[in-house]
Amino acid sequence: MSKPELVFVTGASGFLGAHVVHKLLEKGYRVRAAARGAKADQLKANYANAGYDTDRFDVVKITDIVHDQFPEALAGVHAIFHLASPLPGNLPVEEMLKIAVEGTLNVVVQGGKAGVRHVVVTSSIASVANPSNSFTDKDWNPVTREQALAANQGFLSYQASKKLAELALWEWAEQNPQVEVTTLNPTFFYGPFAPNSIHPAPGDFTGISTNILLYNLLFPNGVFPPRTRYIDVRDVAAGHVRALNGAPTAEVGRKRLIFSSPTGWPLQQTVDYIISNRPHLKDRLITKTPAKEPWDVLPLDWTRLEQVLGMKKDDFTSTEATTLDTIDALVELEKEWVSQGWEKKTPPSF
C-alpha cells in the first residue's frame, strides 16, 4: 500500500500555518513543516507529544527563505504550501519586499526542480484591494514598488509585498504549466489556535495575527476593526487543503481565489453578541461606538469557489461560532500570559 502524499509547508509555526498543518494531517496527508530556530524544535516536540511519528509529521529548519537551498527537504514532496511571508513593521521596506518576492520564487523554483505537482500560496486581499472596490481574480491593488519605498509605511509596504510576490509567482506559473498553482487571497481571519500549535509568548501581539482586531474588543479603550469583512482561519486552512484536489487549471483557468466569509454583521452587533453569550466579559468590553458603516460582506463569485474548490457557502463557519471561539481562545491565552507575569494592557490596533 502506497504512503499518503507528502506536503511541504512553509510558515508552519504561524497562526494560519498551524491550522493548515492540522487540516492536512486530519485529511490523512503527511507533512514536512519548515520553521526557524527554536520554533522548529518546539513544533517538532508538540507533535511528537501528540503521538505523531516523524513519518507523519517532520520539521526542517530553514534560516533564510531567500537563499537557503533545501533539496533534501523537498525529496518525495507532492505539494508545496507556501505561507511564510514578512509582516509590516518588522523589517525595512526594501528588505520586506525582497523576502516576499525572492522568498516565494526560491521556494517554488526549488519545488519545480524537485518535481512537485501542486503549489498553493497564501496571498492576501491586500493584493486585490483597489479604489474601484472590485474584488475579482483580475483585480490588483495599484501600489507600486516605488510608492512603497517612498512612503515607508507599514500597510502600504505589505500591500506591495503581497502584490509583487504574487505577480512573480504567476509569471513563474506561466513558465511551468506542469505545476498546478493556486493562490488564496483571504480577508482578515479570526479563530481559535490550532491543536499542537505554538502559543505566542506573553505580549507577542504579532503572534496572534489578525485576531488582534477582536482582542481589541476586550478592552474599554480598544479600537474597532477597520472592516467588518473577515473569514474564519479554519475555512482558510480548509481551502488550502481542498486546492490539492481542485479542478485543474486547464479546465478553470488561473486559480486566484478571493476568500471571505459569506456571513457577518455590523461591529456593534459583534459586541452585543459577546455580551449576550459571555456576560462575564461585559465590564471589560470596548466602550466606544463604532462608526455607522455598512456591513461589508464581499460580493464574491461563489460559483467560482465551488467550481475550483468544491466549497459552498454552507461549508463556511458561522459568524456566531467564529466570534465566540475566537474570544474564548484569546481569553485563555491572556490567562496563560498573565500566569507568566505579563501585565494586561490594551493591544495595538492592526
Steps between C-alpha positions, in 0.01 A plus 500: 500500500643839399568770755277807521621800302762723664442876524771754576373801700689825558386730780375194686551653844273797429133545586370395158785257435415299810140462382615392154728235653216379722257477210751314280566243770127470568446419131770232504789682334856483625657836585854632486490837670755780464571731791784702647722437802335427831154499343599201288609311811182593687278401209670163472462441874132600500409250230718225646320548831170475312601157368618582148811316385746665262353317202165676548637835614856628480666839523790651310680816600526774241691808608482713186202444271663714230833321471484161672509194278306202636475224237498229767194659661316488165589140417181302448277806547174504303393856584634823649294732716686831524367707788814668633493875435643807676261714701482881490703693754754228575749577222619785280271527197763405243594187695134410548434520126808294424405223740142487374591479131830314501395272785194390305702440185772311686245257643305437180804481272652235725165325509479494122847346477398237757197395296232649724157481335302754701587842643257682727599849613336719762460848359262761641204721426765774527628407155147540358358810673464796265314834479220350288411258782492214253616168642550254219792280401595762241529788746826628650584777741663800326798525738840494330838402639614862469198631693556249780867593531426872496216486752678267746162421654407162647178399328599654165819294504296191584270565205799535271669188636194285444432636154858474376549151643180380341581653161839329508332171588253521210781581259680186621176301468464598135847363436429179692156377388578149625448632856148576623517839671233648727501818707258573781440868574320522836368799688576540873470158658389417854470181697643284780853369505562168328565183699873444569585854390760721665325758715641852466728614781354748751441833331577370151211668324645418159462134591123526534482627141181681397329366813640820647200676345256302715732511801462879492130452572593359842633837620291810583744723308551252216457575130239353267614305192526722190268265309225253587606256227690200634540124463550220750860377503375141491321572172818646351687185603227281350528694174872434484450126541211486254726664242698175480202333337354806332407526135804520269614829348435360153129487587444805718782742413729677743408406858521828688232476768366787712397369841255664738211383713152496345358606838564774752343794679566863595771564761260599779313174452826314562534673838134438583535132415800465731305668782204266446706183489794587727337734754797471738703699245256791478688739729827466312368549146565797273293805601523695175226511242608376158462714193173432321650322205312236302568135559741439213480135403691473175297424186708197408449259215377206707440294188871536425603380846276198468626431149868509602497374860160345547429742787144625543369775726371237743855367544614820670501547877219713639570849632365392839747211526795704376429782746465287812778255411738791444406691813524185715842417357629853561376504857674169568822621339484815708471290818805305386693821444400648834604181679846554349525853640356704214320818601172527314481801269308618197651355181599721209263534209585298190 
